[in-house]
Every structure is written in C-alpha cells, then in structure tokens.
Amino acid sequence: MSVLFCFFIFGMDPADSPTKTQDSDDENYNLLCQAHEQFNNREYDRCMELLQQLETKGESSGLILRHNRAVVNYYKSGCLQHQTLLQELEKLASAKSVPVEPTVSLAMKNAGSAFTVARYNKAVIYYHRHMYGTALERLAPLVARLEALEKQMAALVATLQLQLLLATNQLNRAEAFLDFLQYKLNLVASAPSAPSANPSSNAEEPTATAAVGAAVVPTASTVGASATPILDSSVTRAAGESGSILQMLQLLTHVLNRKPVVITEDGTPEVAALKAQQYYIMKDFQMAAKQLMRINDDCTKTGTVTPQLSTCIANNMGVIHLRVRHYAIAAKFFQNALRFDQQLASNLRQSSLQTMGSVRSCEIMYNLGIAMLHLRRPKEAFHCLLVPVKQYHSNPRLWFRMAEACIMEHEAKLLGKDRHTIDSVMNSAGSKPYGAPSTAVPEPTLEFAALCLRSALTLTLQYKASFYRATSPDETLDQQDSSQQLWSQTQDNNFCNPSKPISLESMANMLDAIYAAHSFVSLRLGDHVTALEMAKHLLQSERLSDAHKLLGHMYAGEALMMMDKSGEARDHLEPTFVNSLNALDLETRDWQLKSLDAAQNVVRYNLAVALALQNDFQAAKSLLVTLNHPIVSKKALTLHRYIELKISATVLH
C-alpha cells in the first residue's frame, strides 16, 4: 500500500511565534505559502525559485528550507532519487539545531514540525523499500507522541503505523492501535458490524500442507504455506485523504482479525478486493475467486488494469487454488503473477518509490515454492524458496520448507539408482562423513538440509519460549482487566512472516515435523547420535500426532541399530504400539503409509532387521513370513535371502 507523502512544511523558526508581528515575517510566510501552492500544482521550478528568494532574504528557518529543497528536488527527478532524499533527511535529523525530543505541541504550520515530517518521510521511504522493521523504528518516536501532533500530521503517522503493523502481520497490535485511534484520538469512526458472529473467529488461518519422503516412511508435515494478502497492492489506489485510507485499513484490520464487519461495495476495485479477502478468510473460496475475476473484468473494460493489479489478482487466485489443492493451477497463477511483477521490477534503480513498494516477487516466489513442493518438483521448489529466505531469514517454517525440498530431491535421486543389498548397506553405514564440505552451499542436498533444519530448530525453540511468555495466564488476565492498557503492549506471534501469525498448535506441529525431518536427514548422513537425539525429542512432544509417533519410533530404532544397540532398538520396534494408532491420521497424510496394515508391515520388517543383526535368524524369518504388503515386499525378499546366506555360512563353518 502507498502512503500519502507529507513532504512540504509551512513555518519559520522554532522560536518564532505563529502570530506574525513583523512585515518581514508576513512576507516570508506568504512566500512560503506560494511555494507550497506551486509545489501542489507540480510547478517545481517555480517552487524552487520561491525557496531561493526566501534564502536570499536571510530567512532563519534553515531546517525548513533544507527539507523543502530536498523534497522538491526529489519530485523534480520524477520521484527516482529517493536515496539522495534519504541522505538529506538523515543530515537534517542530525543537525544540532534540531531538538531530539521536542517538548512542545507540534503543528504543521510550525517550523518545529520540520523534524517531525522529516522523520515521517524517512519512515515512508523505508516502508516502500520493504524495510518494515527500520520504518517502525524511525516512526516510533512520532507514534509515542501521537496525541501531541497536529491532527493532519497525526492522521498521516497513524496511517503509516497501521500499514506497517499489517505488513509485518502484527494483527493484534493493529486491532489495539485502531481502538486507540478511535477512542483516544477520534481519528476513525466505528466500523459497521455484521449482525452475526464469526463462527471461526478463533480459528487459524487456512494453511496448505506438504509431505516429504523420509527414511522408512515419509515425513508427515502439517506446516502452513505462505500467502500474500488478497488486498495487497490494490488498496494503493485508495482515496487520497488520509481519513479515507484509515477507514480502508480499519476494515482490512477487522477482516484479517476475523471480526464480523459489513463491507458495502461502492464499485471501486479497492473495496471489491477487500470483499474478496473477507470471502477467503471465511473459506468461501469460490466467491473469493469470482470477486477477483470480476475486478479484473471491470478494470479491463475501463482500461484501468495496471501491472500492480494484475500481479495482485494472479497471485491471490493462486493462493485460492493452493488452498483447495489445485496445485498445478496454483503454480500457473503464481508464474503469471511473477511475469506481471517483473514488469515492475525490471529496472528498480530507475523506479519510483511507489513502484518499488509494489514489487512482490519475494512473496510470490515463496508461494510458487510451496506449490512446487506439492507437485513433487523439489529442485524448482528449492530455487524458488532461495529468494524469500534472503529477506525472511528468521522464518523457521521457510527453512523447514527448504529442507523438505532437499529431502525430496535426494529421495527422487535414489529412486533412479540401483538399490544396494542389505549386506552392503550395513557394511557401508556410517562411512559417509557428517557435515561434508558442501554443507553451506545452497544446493538441494542432504548436507544443506541439515543446515536448514538446524536453523529451523533453533528459531522454533526460541519462538516457542517467546510464545509462552506472550500468552501466560497473568498477562492475559491483565489485558482483560485493564481497559487502559497501551496498544504497544499487545503481543503477536508473527514468527513466520510473510505468513500470518502462528497458533500454539501449529507451532507444536512444526516443531514435531522439524524433529522428524532432522532425525531422518541425520540417519542418511550417518550421524546416528543426532538422529537418536532428535527422535527422542520427537517422542517427548506434548501434542504428538500418531503419524509422528510412528516416525519417532522408527527413526529411534534405526539409529540404535546403526549404533550396534539392537537390543534397545527392539523396544522401539515392537509392532504392538501400531494397533493404538489412529488409522485416519495415517490415511489423510500425503505419504505411502495409507493404512494400519502398511504401518504394521513396515514396523515388523524393521524389527526383523534388528533380530537379524542380533543373529536371531529364526525369529527374523518368522516375522518375514507375516509380511504381505507391497510397501515392504521387495525389501523383505532381499532380507530373507541375506538371512539364508548367513545361515548357510554358519552351517558350513
């Protein structure tokens, strides 16, 4: 979304009174007003002439003149030289004559607002450069003094702050900030509420799932996908007044927080896109898709289609199809969105800030990577996910997705090679060193998967601790009892940007999936100690699903066998625990084990391997006779031949 640029300032010196008592003050003030009028009329050359006249008259408001000259030069360049403008604003902020913490009420017509507007403009520049964290830091002093600002300036600061909170998925803080604007500052009115409550107000944002092949059975993943908001760039063209933009942002905030709100369409694509977002949140995907197509048709007829709008519609159509598991169609829409977005990003060095802020290649590549994972195209998925990880490197879910792509690519390569016999596998197990020199090379290998999983695990454990602190009973009680609580104290679990805030259940599922994948990768790399450690952590999970319970026992058993602890491995491979598993949990996973019978056969086969390692060949043969599922038939035949050879060799001796 774009922000109104409030670049131009009226005023003289901070020590001057707004009441003009000298003729020279009147003349200078009139010149500044004329310059402002020429600026609004886009007569930048004439505006610069008037500013030059002020300077030659010895005007004392040097900060204002420096600021306004920098702004006019920026607009004269076609809004392209934003780096130069940023440097000028930084110099202005560091000027000794500017107080760090003004103690008087700021007004747009006072020279003291030079510092205020310069800080605001810096935040705007960082916002359009997608540096949201830096923008929030720059804007924080103004937000803290929002009540002291002149109303027009306060509205601009509030608008930018709300956009930054939404851009960083701080939805709870955005909702609390809206309440502050409504009840404390009276900057926004109450939004029209729907007559019925939202039945899924506490539900998690709909997510897509991807599954990856693993050692004995595939890793079951329940980690959500990324989705760029449906109202992304189309709201950029909201009404010019900050009040109208605030109203649109108010509706968007309520929709994203699943609040019951009435959205009355007025024929504009902005409101229609917001309605599509509401349909998507309410899981009415068909109506959401129809709404987006209607926007495209209406704008095509009126000739108002822009690359930004086309990018937004194509991406969000892809998100909808991803949600309903039409992965091939979703990938096609994401590819179209990238093509439209490349029209904007083709020459960013010569692009305006607004164009730069409209580029969404990073988020679209994230979505395309998820779609490619579902389509079992891991190499393409990996290279897609490499793009967003540079910006969202603190997202554990993204690191895990990259590990999934590496695992899937490795398993696909194995299918194209001849399988080794059980004897050769046992003799070569552990021969491959863990942490090969190519660990840090961004290629879809198991070594890089291990690096990704370590990052994902570290971040998830860190965020889990933060999650519990943010939702402790004492803090929750204080939030409910204190009506005067500051909005800035509201917490959000937005650990997985650009995805929506994560729930406690989703975090637990993600941690289980990371443990399972980490154990599998460690087994493949010969690091059996780490594999066993990760499997034990998985089995100790509080919210362990039956599918992950099966994986934990299988990986722990395999690691113990490779460590010559076959006796301990048998404790994890007793087939009796499989009977207690939920068949539905296995059947709904995107993996090979679609029934309890398949799970039983896999566990029995691994138990037979453990028995063979203990030289209990008769017991192993007895188990092999009971194996009748195609998933283990070839392996069981190979193991049977191996046992026969061992028995024959023993007899000959």
C-alpha positions as CSV (number, residue, x, y, z in Angstrom):
1,M,0.0,0.0,0.0
2,S,1.1,3.6,-0.6
3,V,1.3,6.3,1.9
4,L,0.5,10.0,1.3
5,F,3.8,11.9,1.2
6,C,3.5,14.9,3.5
7,F,6.8,16.4,2.4
8,F,6.2,20.1,2.4
9,I,6.1,22.2,5.6
10,F,4.9,25.7,6.4
11,G,6.7,27.7,9.1
12,M,9.6,29.8,10.3
13,D,12.0,29.3,13.2
14,P,11.1,27.2,16.2
15,A,11.5,30.2,18.4
16,D,9.2,32.3,16.3
17,S,5.6,32.7,17.3
18,P,2.9,31.6,14.9
19,T,1.5,35.1,15.3
20,K,3.4,37.3,12.8
21,T,4.2,40.8,14.2
22,Q,6.7,41.9,11.6
23,D,6.2,42.8,8.0
24,S,9.2,40.7,7.0
25,D,7.7,37.7,8.8
26,D,4.4,38.3,6.8
27,E,6.3,38.5,3.5
28,N,8.4,35.4,4.2
29,Y,5.4,33.5,5.3
30,N,3.5,34.5,2.1
31,L,6.4,33.4,0.0
32,L,6.4,30.0,1.7
33,C,2.7,29.7,1.2
34,Q,3.2,30.5,-2.5
35,A,6.0,27.9,-2.8
36,H,3.7,25.4,-1.2
37,E,0.9,26.2,-3.7
38,Q,3.4,25.8,-6.6
39,F,4.5,22.5,-5.2
40,N,0.9,21.2,-5.1
41,N,0.5,22.4,-8.7
42,R,3.7,20.4,-9.6
43,E,5.4,23.6,-10.7
44,Y,8.7,22.5,-9.1
45,D,10.9,25.0,-10.9
46,R,8.8,28.0,-9.8
47,C,8.7,26.5,-6.3
48,M,12.5,26.3,-6.1
49,E,12.7,30.0,-7.2
50,L,10.5,31.0,-4.3
51,L,12.5,29.0,-1.9
52,Q,15.6,30.6,-3.3
53,Q,14.1,34.0,-2.6
54,L,13.5,33.0,1.0
55,E,17.1,32.0,1.3
56,T,18.4,35.3,-0.2
57,K,16.2,37.2,2.2
58,G,18.1,35.6,5.1
59,E,15.2,33.5,6.2
60,S,16.2,31.9,9.5
61,S,14.3,28.7,9.1
62,G,17.2,26.9,7.6
63,L,15.8,23.4,8.5
64,I,12.6,24.0,6.7
65,L,14.3,25.4,3.6
66,R,16.8,22.5,3.5
67,H,14.0,20.0,3.9
68,N,11.8,21.5,1.3
69,R,14.6,21.9,-1.3
70,A,15.4,18.2,-0.8
71,V,11.7,17.3,-1.3
72,V,11.3,19.5,-4.4
73,N,14.5,18.1,-6.0
74,Y,13.1,14.6,-5.3
75,Y,9.9,15.3,-7.2
76,K,11.8,17.1,-10.0
77,S,13.7,13.8,-10.5
78,G,10.4,12.0,-11.1
79,C,10.5,10.5,-7.6
80,L,13.5,8.4,-8.5
81,Q,16.3,9.9,-6.4
82,H,15.0,8.5,-3.1
83,Q,18.4,7.6,-1.8
84,T,19.6,11.2,-2.2
85,L,16.5,12.4,-0.4
86,L,17.1,9.9,2.4
87,Q,20.6,11.1,2.9
88,E,19.4,14.7,3.1
89,L,16.8,13.8,5.7
90,E,19.4,11.9,7.7
91,K,21.6,15.1,7.7
92,L,18.6,17.1,8.7
93,A,17.9,14.8,11.7
94,S,21.5,15.0,12.9
95,A,21.5,18.8,12.7
96,K,22.4,20.3,16.1
97,S,19.7,22.9,15.9
98,V,17.0,20.2,15.8
99,P,15.9,19.1,19.3
100,V,15.9,15.3,19.7
101,E,12.8,15.3,21.8
102,P,10.6,18.4,21.2
103,T,8.6,19.2,24.3
104,V,6.0,21.5,22.7
105,S,2.9,20.6,20.8
106,L,3.9,20.2,17.1
107,A,1.8,21.7,14.3
108,M,2.1,21.5,10.6
109,K,2.5,25.3,10.5
110,N,5.4,25.5,13.0
111,A,9.0,25.1,12.0
112,G,9.3,22.5,14.8
113,S,7.4,20.1,12.5
114,A,10.5,20.0,10.2
115,F,11.9,17.3,12.5
116,T,8.5,15.6,12.6
117,V,7.9,15.4,8.9
118,A,11.5,14.6,8.1
119,R,11.3,11.6,10.4
120,Y,7.9,10.6,8.9
121,N,9.3,10.8,5.4
122,K,12.2,8.6,6.3
123,A,9.8,6.0,7.6
124,V,7.8,6.3,4.3
125,I,11.0,5.6,2.3
126,Y,11.9,2.6,4.3
127,Y,8.3,1.3,4.0
128,H,8.4,1.4,0.3
129,R,11.8,-0.3,0.3
130,H,10.2,-3.2,2.3
131,M,12.4,-2.4,5.3
132,Y,9.4,-2.6,7.6
133,G,11.4,-3.1,10.8
134,T,13.5,0.0,10.2
135,A,10.4,2.0,9.2
136,L,8.8,1.1,12.5
137,E,11.9,2.2,14.4
138,R,12.0,5.5,12.7
139,L,8.3,6.1,13.2
140,A,8.2,5.0,16.9
141,P,9.0,8.5,18.4
142,L,6.2,10.1,16.5
143,V,3.7,7.3,17.4
144,A,4.7,7.7,21.0
145,R,3.7,11.4,20.8
146,L,0.7,10.9,18.5
147,E,-1.6,12.9,20.8
148,A,0.6,15.9,20.7
149,L,0.7,16.1,16.9
150,E,-1.5,18.4,14.8
151,K,-4.5,16.4,13.6
152,Q,-3.4,16.2,9.9
153,M,0.1,15.0,10.8
154,A,-1.3,12.6,13.4
155,A,-3.6,11.0,10.7
156,L,-0.6,10.5,8.4
157,V,1.5,9.0,11.1
158,A,-1.3,6.7,12.3
159,T,-2.0,5.6,8.7
160,L,1.7,4.7,8.1
161,Q,1.9,2.9,11.5
162,L,-1.2,0.8,10.8
163,Q,0.1,-0.2,7.4
164,L,3.5,-1.2,8.9
165,L,1.7,-3.3,11.5
166,L,-0.3,-5.1,8.9
167,A,2.7,-5.5,6.6
168,T,4.5,-7.3,9.5
169,N,1.5,-9.4,10.4
170,Q,1.1,-7.8,13.8
171,L,-2.7,-8.2,13.6
172,N,-3.5,-8.0,17.3
173,R,-1.4,-4.8,17.7
174,A,-3.1,-3.3,14.7
175,E,-6.5,-4.0,16.2
176,A,-5.5,-2.5,19.5
177,F,-3.9,0.5,17.7
178,L,-7.2,1.1,15.9
179,D,-9.0,1.1,19.3
180,F,-6.5,3.7,20.4
181,L,-7.2,5.9,17.3
182,Q,-10.9,5.5,17.7
183,Y,-11.4,6.1,21.4
184,K,-8.4,8.2,22.4
185,L,-7.8,10.4,19.3
186,N,-11.1,10.1,17.5
187,L,-9.4,9.7,14.1
188,V,-11.6,6.8,12.9
189,A,-15.3,6.0,13.4
190,S,-16.7,2.6,14.3
191,A,-16.7,0.1,11.5
192,P,-20.2,-1.4,10.6
193,S,-20.5,-4.7,12.3
194,A,-22.2,-7.8,10.9
195,P,-25.3,-9.0,12.6
196,S,-24.0,-12.5,13.3
197,A,-20.8,-13.5,14.9
198,N,-17.9,-15.0,13.0
199,P,-18.1,-18.8,13.6
200,S,-14.4,-19.2,13.1
201,S,-13.1,-16.1,14.9
202,N,-10.6,-18.2,16.9
203,A,-9.6,-20.5,14.0
204,E,-6.2,-20.5,12.5
205,E,-5.6,-19.0,9.0
206,P,-6.2,-21.8,6.5
207,T,-3.0,-23.5,5.6
208,A,-1.7,-25.8,3.0
209,T,0.4,-28.9,3.8
210,A,3.3,-30.6,2.0
211,A,4.7,-34.0,2.7
212,V,8.2,-35.2,2.0
213,G,9.7,-38.7,1.6
214,A,11.8,-40.0,4.5
215,A,13.8,-43.0,5.6
216,V,11.4,-45.8,6.2
217,V,8.2,-43.8,5.7
218,P,7.7,-40.2,4.6
219,T,7.8,-37.3,7.0
220,A,4.3,-36.1,7.7
221,S,4.3,-32.3,7.6
222,T,1.5,-30.1,8.8
223,V,3.2,-26.7,8.4
224,G,1.2,-24.0,6.7
225,A,2.1,-22.3,3.5
226,S,2.7,-18.7,2.8
227,A,0.0,-16.5,1.3
228,T,0.3,-12.8,0.3
229,P,-2.8,-10.9,1.4
230,I,-5.5,-10.6,-1.2
231,L,-5.9,-6.9,-0.7
232,D,-2.2,-6.4,-1.3
233,S,-1.4,-3.7,-3.9
234,S,-4.9,-2.8,-5.0
235,V,-5.5,-0.7,-1.9
236,T,-2.7,1.5,-3.1
237,R,-5.3,3.5,-5.1
238,A,-7.5,4.2,-2.1
239,A,-8.9,7.7,-1.7
240,G,-6.4,10.4,-1.4
241,E,-7.3,11.7,2.0
242,S,-5.7,10.0,5.0
243,G,-9.1,9.6,6.6
244,S,-10.4,7.5,3.8
245,I,-7.2,5.4,3.8
246,L,-7.6,4.9,7.5
247,Q,-11.2,3.7,7.0
248,M,-10.0,1.2,4.4
249,L,-7.2,0.0,6.7
250,Q,-9.7,-0.3,9.6
251,L,-11.9,-2.6,7.5
252,L,-8.9,-4.6,6.4
253,T,-7.7,-5.0,10.0
254,H,-11.1,-6.3,11.1
255,V,-11.2,-8.7,8.2
256,L,-7.7,-10.1,8.9
257,N,-8.6,-10.5,12.6
258,R,-11.8,-12.3,11.6
259,K,-14.1,-9.7,13.1
260,P,-17.7,-9.5,11.9
261,V,-17.8,-6.4,9.7
262,V,-20.1,-5.3,6.9
263,I,-18.3,-4.3,3.6
264,T,-20.5,-2.3,1.4
265,E,-19.2,-2.3,-2.2
266,D,-19.1,1.1,-4.0
267,G,-17.9,0.0,-7.4
268,T,-14.2,0.6,-6.7
269,P,-11.7,-2.2,-7.1
270,E,-10.3,-1.4,-3.6
271,V,-13.5,-2.3,-1.8
272,A,-14.2,-5.2,-4.1
273,A,-10.7,-6.6,-3.3
274,L,-11.4,-6.2,0.4
275,K,-14.6,-8.2,-0.1
276,A,-12.7,-10.9,-1.8
277,Q,-10.3,-11.0,1.2
278,Q,-13.3,-11.4,3.5
279,Y,-14.6,-14.3,1.4
280,Y,-11.2,-16.0,1.6
281,I,-11.0,-15.6,5.3
282,M,-14.4,-17.1,5.7
283,K,-13.3,-20.1,3.5
284,D,-15.8,-19.2,0.7
285,F,-13.1,-19.8,-1.9
286,Q,-15.5,-19.9,-4.9
287,M,-16.9,-16.4,-4.1
288,A,-13.4,-15.1,-3.5
289,A,-12.3,-16.2,-6.9
290,K,-15.4,-14.8,-8.6
291,Q,-14.8,-11.5,-6.8
292,L,-11.2,-11.3,-8.1
293,M,-12.3,-12.2,-11.6
294,R,-15.0,-9.5,-11.5
295,I,-12.4,-6.9,-10.5
296,N,-10.2,-8.0,-13.5
297,D,-13.1,-7.8,-15.9
298,D,-14.3,-4.4,-14.7
299,C,-10.9,-2.9,-14.8
300,T,-10.2,-4.4,-18.3
301,K,-13.4,-2.8,-19.6
302,T,-12.5,0.6,-18.1
303,G,-8.9,0.4,-19.2
304,T,-7.6,0.8,-15.7
305,V,-5.6,-2.5,-15.4
306,T,-2.1,-2.0,-14.1
307,P,0.8,-4.4,-13.6
308,Q,0.3,-4.0,-9.8
309,L,-3.4,-5.0,-10.1
310,S,-2.6,-7.9,-12.4
311,T,0.1,-9.2,-10.1
312,C,-2.2,-9.0,-7.1
313,I,-5.1,-10.8,-8.8
314,A,-2.9,-13.6,-10.3
315,N,-1.1,-14.2,-7.0
316,N,-4.3,-14.3,-5.0
317,M,-6.0,-16.6,-7.4
318,G,-3.0,-18.9,-7.0
319,V,-3.4,-18.7,-3.2
320,I,-7.1,-19.7,-3.5
321,H,-6.2,-22.7,-5.8
322,L,-3.4,-23.7,-3.4
323,R,-5.9,-23.7,-0.5
324,V,-8.2,-26.1,-2.4
325,R,-5.3,-28.3,-3.5
326,H,-5.4,-27.4,-7.2
327,Y,-1.6,-27.2,-7.1
328,A,-0.9,-27.2,-10.9
329,I,-3.4,-24.4,-11.4
330,A,-2.0,-22.5,-8.4
331,A,1.6,-22.8,-9.8
332,K,0.4,-21.4,-13.2
333,F,-1.2,-18.4,-11.5
334,F,1.9,-17.7,-9.5
335,Q,4.0,-17.9,-12.6
336,N,1.7,-15.3,-14.3
337,A,2.0,-13.1,-11.2
338,L,5.7,-13.3,-11.4
339,R,5.6,-12.2,-15.1
340,F,3.4,-9.2,-14.2
341,D,5.6,-8.3,-11.3
342,Q,8.7,-8.5,-13.4
343,Q,7.3,-5.6,-15.4
344,L,7.6,-3.5,-12.3
345,A,10.9,-5.0,-11.1
346,S,12.7,-4.9,-14.4
347,N,14.6,-1.7,-13.5
348,L,14.3,-0.9,-9.9
349,R,17.2,1.5,-9.9
350,Q,15.1,3.8,-12.2
351,S,11.8,3.2,-10.5
352,S,9.8,5.4,-8.2
353,L,9.3,4.5,-4.5
354,Q,5.7,3.6,-5.2
355,T,6.7,1.2,-7.9
356,M,9.4,-0.3,-5.7
357,G,6.9,-0.7,-2.9
358,S,4.5,-2.6,-5.2
359,V,7.0,-5.3,-6.1
360,R,6.0,-8.6,-4.6
361,S,8.4,-11.1,-6.3
362,C,9.7,-12.3,-2.9
363,E,6.3,-13.3,-1.6
364,I,5.2,-14.8,-4.9
365,M,8.3,-16.9,-5.1
366,Y,7.5,-18.2,-1.7
367,N,4.0,-19.2,-2.8
368,L,5.3,-20.8,-6.0
369,G,7.9,-22.8,-4.0
370,I,5.1,-24.2,-1.9
371,A,3.1,-25.2,-5.0
372,M,6.2,-26.9,-6.5
373,L,6.6,-28.9,-3.3
374,H,3.1,-30.2,-3.6
375,L,3.7,-31.0,-7.3
376,R,6.8,-33.1,-6.3
377,R,9.2,-30.8,-8.2
378,P,11.7,-30.3,-5.4
379,K,14.5,-28.7,-7.4
380,E,12.2,-25.9,-8.7
381,A,10.8,-25.5,-5.2
382,F,14.2,-25.2,-3.7
383,H,15.3,-22.4,-6.1
384,C,12.1,-20.6,-5.6
385,L,12.5,-20.7,-1.8
386,L,16.0,-19.4,-2.0
387,V,14.6,-16.0,-3.0
388,P,12.4,-15.2,0.1
389,V,14.9,-16.8,2.6
390,K,17.2,-13.8,1.9
391,Q,14.6,-11.5,3.3
392,Y,12.7,-13.7,5.7
393,H,15.7,-15.5,7.2
394,S,14.1,-15.5,10.6
395,N,11.2,-17.6,9.4
396,P,11.7,-21.2,10.7
397,R,8.9,-22.5,8.5
398,L,10.7,-21.3,5.4
399,W,13.9,-23.0,6.5
400,F,11.9,-26.2,7.1
401,R,10.4,-25.9,3.6
402,M,13.8,-25.7,2.1
403,A,14.9,-28.8,4.0
404,E,11.8,-30.6,2.6
405,A,12.8,-29.7,-0.9
406,C,16.3,-31.1,-0.3
407,I,14.9,-34.3,1.2
408,M,12.5,-34.8,-1.7
409,E,15.2,-34.2,-4.2
410,H,17.5,-36.7,-2.5
411,E,14.8,-39.4,-2.4
412,A,14.0,-38.7,-6.1
413,K,17.6,-39.3,-7.0
414,L,17.7,-42.6,-5.0
415,L,14.8,-43.9,-7.0
416,G,16.8,-43.6,-10.1
417,K,19.7,-45.7,-8.8
418,D,20.0,-49.3,-8.1
419,R,19.3,-50.3,-4.5
420,H,22.1,-51.8,-2.5
421,T,21.6,-55.1,-0.8
422,I,21.0,-55.2,2.9
423,D,24.5,-56.5,3.4
424,S,26.2,-53.7,1.5
425,V,24.1,-51.1,3.3
426,M,25.1,-52.5,6.7
427,N,28.7,-52.6,5.8
428,S,28.8,-49.1,4.4
429,A,26.6,-47.5,7.1
430,G,28.3,-44.6,8.8
431,S,31.0,-44.4,6.2
432,K,29.7,-41.1,4.9
433,P,31.0,-38.3,7.0
434,Y,28.6,-35.9,8.6
435,G,29.0,-32.3,7.7
436,A,30.5,-32.6,4.3
437,P,32.4,-29.5,2.9
438,S,29.4,-28.6,0.8
439,T,27.1,-28.1,3.9
440,A,26.8,-24.3,3.4
441,V,26.4,-24.5,-0.4
442,P,22.8,-23.6,-1.3
443,E,22.1,-26.7,-3.3
444,P,19.2,-29.3,-2.7
445,T,21.5,-31.7,-0.9
446,L,21.1,-33.5,2.5
447,E,24.1,-31.5,3.8
448,F,22.3,-28.3,3.2
449,A,19.1,-29.8,4.5
450,A,20.9,-30.4,7.8
451,L,21.9,-26.8,7.9
452,C,18.3,-25.6,7.2
453,L,16.9,-27.9,9.9
454,R,19.4,-26.6,12.5
455,S,18.3,-23.1,11.7
456,A,14.6,-24.0,11.8
457,L,15.0,-25.8,15.1
458,T,16.9,-23.0,16.8
459,L,14.4,-20.4,15.7
460,T,11.4,-22.5,16.6
461,L,12.6,-23.2,20.1
462,Q,13.4,-19.6,20.6
463,Y,9.9,-18.5,19.4
464,K,8.3,-21.2,21.4
465,A,9.7,-19.7,24.6
466,S,8.5,-16.3,23.5
467,F,5.1,-17.6,22.6
468,Y,4.6,-19.0,26.1
469,R,5.7,-15.7,27.7
470,A,3.3,-13.7,25.5
471,T,0.3,-15.9,26.4
472,S,1.0,-16.5,30.1
473,P,-2.2,-16.5,32.3
474,D,-1.1,-13.5,34.3
475,E,-0.5,-11.3,31.2
476,T,-3.8,-12.5,29.7
477,L,-5.6,-11.5,32.9
478,D,-4.1,-8.1,32.9
479,Q,-5.1,-7.5,29.3
480,Q,-8.7,-8.4,30.1
481,D,-8.9,-6.3,33.3
482,S,-7.1,-3.2,32.2
483,S,-9.0,-1.2,29.7
484,Q,-6.3,1.5,29.7
485,Q,-3.6,-0.9,28.6
486,L,-1.3,0.6,26.0
487,W,-1.7,-0.9,22.5
488,S,2.0,-1.2,22.2
489,Q,2.0,-3.9,24.9
490,T,-0.2,-6.2,22.8
491,Q,1.7,-9.2,21.6
492,D,1.6,-11.1,18.2
493,N,3.1,-14.4,17.4
494,N,4.2,-13.3,13.9
495,F,7.2,-15.6,13.8
496,C,6.7,-16.8,10.2
497,N,6.5,-13.7,8.1
498,P,5.2,-13.4,5.4
499,S,2.7,-15.9,6.6
500,K,0.0,-15.0,9.2
501,P,0.7,-15.3,12.9
502,I,1.1,-18.8,14.1
503,S,-1.0,-20.6,16.7
504,L,0.3,-22.7,19.5
505,E,-0.9,-25.9,17.8
506,S,0.7,-25.0,14.5
507,M,4.0,-24.3,16.3
508,A,3.9,-27.7,18.0
509,N,3.1,-29.4,14.7
510,M,6.0,-27.5,13.1
511,L,8.4,-28.5,15.8
512,D,7.4,-32.2,15.5
513,A,7.9,-32.0,11.8
514,I,11.4,-30.5,12.2
515,Y,12.4,-33.1,14.7
516,A,11.3,-35.9,12.4
517,A,13.0,-34.4,9.3
518,H,16.2,-33.7,11.3
519,S,16.3,-37.3,12.6
520,F,15.8,-38.6,9.0
521,V,18.5,-36.4,7.5
522,S,20.9,-37.4,10.3
523,L,20.3,-41.1,9.5
524,R,21.0,-40.5,5.9
525,L,24.2,-38.7,6.7
526,G,25.4,-41.3,9.1
527,D,25.1,-39.1,12.2
528,H,23.2,-41.7,14.3
529,V,23.7,-39.9,17.6
530,T,21.9,-36.8,16.4
531,A,19.3,-38.9,14.7
532,L,18.5,-40.7,18.0
533,E,18.5,-37.4,19.9
534,M,16.0,-35.8,17.5
535,A,13.8,-38.9,17.6
536,K,13.7,-38.9,21.4
537,H,12.8,-35.2,21.4
538,L,10.0,-36.0,18.9
539,L,8.6,-38.8,21.1
540,Q,8.6,-36.5,24.1
541,S,6.3,-34.0,22.3
542,E,3.2,-32.9,24.2
543,R,1.0,-32.8,21.1
544,L,2.4,-35.7,19.2
545,S,0.3,-37.0,16.3
546,D,0.1,-40.7,15.6
547,A,1.9,-40.3,12.4
548,H,4.9,-38.6,14.1
549,K,4.7,-41.1,16.9
550,L,5.3,-43.9,14.3
551,L,8.2,-41.9,12.7
552,G,9.8,-41.3,16.1
553,H,9.9,-45.0,17.0
554,M,11.1,-46.0,13.5
555,Y,13.9,-43.4,13.4
556,A,15.0,-44.2,17.0
557,G,15.0,-47.9,16.3
558,E,17.1,-47.4,13.1
559,A,19.6,-45.1,14.8
560,L,20.1,-47.6,17.6
561,M,20.6,-50.5,15.2
562,M,23.3,-48.5,13.4
563,M,24.9,-47.9,16.8
564,D,25.0,-51.6,17.4
565,K,22.4,-51.4,20.1
566,S,19.9,-53.8,18.5
567,G,18.5,-54.8,21.9
568,E,17.4,-51.2,22.7
569,A,16.2,-50.8,19.1
570,R,13.7,-53.7,19.6
571,D,12.0,-51.6,22.3
572,H,11.0,-49.1,19.6
573,L,10.1,-51.6,17.0
574,E,7.5,-53.8,18.8
575,P,4.5,-54.0,16.5
576,T,2.0,-53.8,19.3
577,F,2.1,-50.0,19.5
578,V,0.9,-49.7,16.0
579,N,-2.5,-51.1,17.0
580,S,-3.1,-48.0,19.2
581,L,-2.5,-45.6,16.3
582,N,-5.4,-43.7,14.7
583,A,-5.9,-45.1,11.1
584,L,-7.4,-41.8,10.0
585,D,-4.3,-39.9,10.9
586,L,-2.3,-42.2,8.6
587,E,-4.8,-42.3,5.8
588,T,-5.0,-38.5,5.4
589,R,-1.3,-38.0,5.1
590,D,0.4,-37.4,1.7
591,W,2.7,-40.4,2.1
592,Q,2.9,-44.2,1.4
593,L,1.5,-45.5,4.6
594,K,-2.2,-45.2,4.0
595,S,-3.3,-47.9,6.4
596,L,-2.5,-49.5,9.8
597,D,-1.7,-52.7,7.8
598,A,1.1,-50.9,5.9
599,A,2.4,-49.4,9.1
600,Q,2.4,-52.8,10.8
601,N,4.4,-54.3,7.9
602,V,7.0,-51.6,8.0
603,V,7.5,-51.9,11.7
604,R,7.7,-55.7,11.5
605,Y,10.2,-55.5,8.7
606,N,12.5,-53.2,10.8
607,L,12.1,-55.5,13.8
608,A,13.2,-58.4,11.5
609,V,16.3,-56.4,10.6
610,A,17.1,-55.8,14.3
611,L,16.7,-59.5,15.0
612,A,19.0,-60.4,12.1
613,L,21.6,-58.1,13.5
614,Q,21.4,-60.0,16.8
615,N,21.8,-63.2,14.8
616,D,18.3,-64.4,15.8
617,F,17.7,-65.6,12.3
618,Q,14.8,-67.9,13.0
619,A,12.8,-65.2,14.8
620,A,13.6,-62.8,11.9
621,K,12.4,-65.4,9.3
622,S,9.2,-65.9,11.3
623,L,8.4,-62.2,11.1
624,L,9.2,-62.0,7.4
625,V,6.6,-64.7,6.7
626,T,3.9,-62.4,8.1
627,L,4.8,-59.5,5.7
628,N,2.3,-59.3,2.9
629,H,2.2,-55.6,2.0
630,P,3.7,-54.3,-1.3
631,I,5.5,-51.5,0.5
632,V,8.0,-54.0,2.0
633,S,7.7,-57.0,-0.2
634,K,11.0,-56.4,-2.2
635,K,12.9,-55.4,0.9
636,A,11.6,-58.5,2.8
637,L,12.7,-60.8,-0.1
638,T,16.2,-59.2,0.0
639,L,16.4,-59.6,3.8
640,H,15.2,-63.2,3.5
641,R,18.0,-64.0,1.0
642,Y,20.5,-62.4,3.3
643,I,19.4,-64.5,6.3
644,E,19.6,-67.6,4.2
645,L,23.1,-66.8,3.2
646,K,24.1,-66.2,6.8
647,I,22.5,-69.4,7.9
648,S,24.3,-71.3,5.2
649,A,27.6,-69.8,6.1
650,T,27.1,-70.7,9.7
651,V,26.3,-74.4,8.8
652,L,29.4,-74.6,6.6
653,H,31.6,-73.4,9.4
